[in-house]
Amino acid sequence: MLSQKTESLKVSTTEIKEWLISYLADLLEIEPEQVNVETTFARYGLDSSVAVVLTGDLADWLGKELELRLVWDYPTIASLAQHLNE
């Protein structure tokens, strides 16, 4: 069985977007179809404490460390997913 870290190398931009959409939909208690990947996290009401938790959960899912500033440096699902896949 592959380790989570090895699997993280195979995560696509689309998979990251889907994870973030699902995460945000659960957090906001809305349907995933209501999440726009071009809308900023701030517009969805994410404050710094929520952004830290999101970043930590995303890091766990990807199996790698992430900087806490990512949500501010890449303020949309689309830009964050693209950055993480590079």
C-alpha positions as CSV (number, residue, x, y, z in Angstrom):
1,M,0.0,0.0,0.0
2,L,1.3,3.5,-0.8
3,S,1.9,5.9,1.9
4,Q,-0.1,9.1,2.1
5,K,3.0,11.1,1.2
6,T,3.5,9.0,-1.9
7,E,-0.1,9.4,-2.9
8,S,0.1,13.1,-2.5
9,L,2.3,13.3,-5.6
10,K,-0.6,12.0,-7.7
11,V,-3.2,14.6,-6.5
12,S,-4.4,16.7,-9.4
13,T,-5.6,20.2,-9.5
14,T,-9.1,18.9,-10.0
15,E,-8.9,16.6,-7.0
16,I,-7.6,19.5,-4.8
17,K,-10.5,21.7,-6.1
18,E,-13.0,19.0,-5.3
19,W,-11.6,18.6,-1.8
20,L,-11.7,22.3,-1.1
21,I,-15.3,22.6,-2.5
22,S,-16.4,19.8,-0.3
23,Y,-14.6,21.2,2.7
24,L,-16.1,24.7,2.2
25,A,-19.6,23.3,1.5
26,D,-19.5,21.3,4.7
27,L,-18.2,24.2,6.7
28,L,-20.8,26.6,5.3
29,E,-23.6,24.0,5.3
30,I,-24.4,24.6,1.6
31,E,-24.4,22.3,-1.4
32,P,-21.1,21.9,-3.2
33,E,-22.7,23.2,-6.4
34,Q,-23.1,26.6,-4.6
35,V,-19.3,26.9,-4.1
36,N,-17.7,29.1,-6.8
37,V,-14.0,28.3,-7.2
38,E,-13.3,31.9,-8.2
39,T,-14.9,33.5,-5.1
40,T,-12.4,34.5,-2.4
41,F,-12.3,32.7,0.9
42,A,-12.8,36.0,2.6
43,R,-16.0,36.5,0.7
44,Y,-17.2,33.1,2.1
45,G,-16.5,34.5,5.6
46,L,-13.4,32.6,6.4
47,D,-11.5,34.3,9.2
48,S,-8.0,33.6,10.3
49,S,-8.8,30.9,12.7
50,V,-10.9,29.0,10.1
51,A,-8.1,29.5,7.5
52,V,-5.6,27.9,9.9
53,V,-7.8,24.9,10.5
54,L,-8.5,24.6,6.7
55,T,-4.7,24.8,6.0
56,G,-4.0,22.1,8.6
57,D,-6.7,19.8,7.3
58,L,-5.5,20.3,3.7
59,A,-1.9,19.6,4.8
60,D,-3.0,16.4,6.5
61,W,-4.9,15.3,3.4
62,L,-2.0,16.1,1.0
63,G,0.6,14.6,3.4
64,K,2.8,17.6,3.4
65,E,3.4,20.8,5.4
66,L,1.8,23.9,4.1
67,E,2.4,27.6,5.0
68,L,-0.4,29.2,7.0
69,R,-0.4,32.2,4.6
70,L,-1.6,30.1,1.7
71,V,-5.2,31.1,2.0
72,W,-4.2,34.8,1.8
73,D,-1.6,34.3,-0.9
74,Y,-3.9,32.2,-3.0
75,P,-7.4,33.6,-2.0
76,T,-9.6,31.4,-4.2
77,I,-10.1,27.6,-4.5
78,A,-8.9,27.8,-8.2
79,S,-5.7,29.7,-7.4
80,L,-4.9,27.6,-4.3
81,A,-5.4,24.3,-6.1
82,Q,-3.3,25.5,-9.1
83,H,-0.5,26.6,-6.7
84,L,-0.5,23.3,-4.8
85,N,-0.3,21.3,-8.0
86,E,2.8,23.1,-9.2
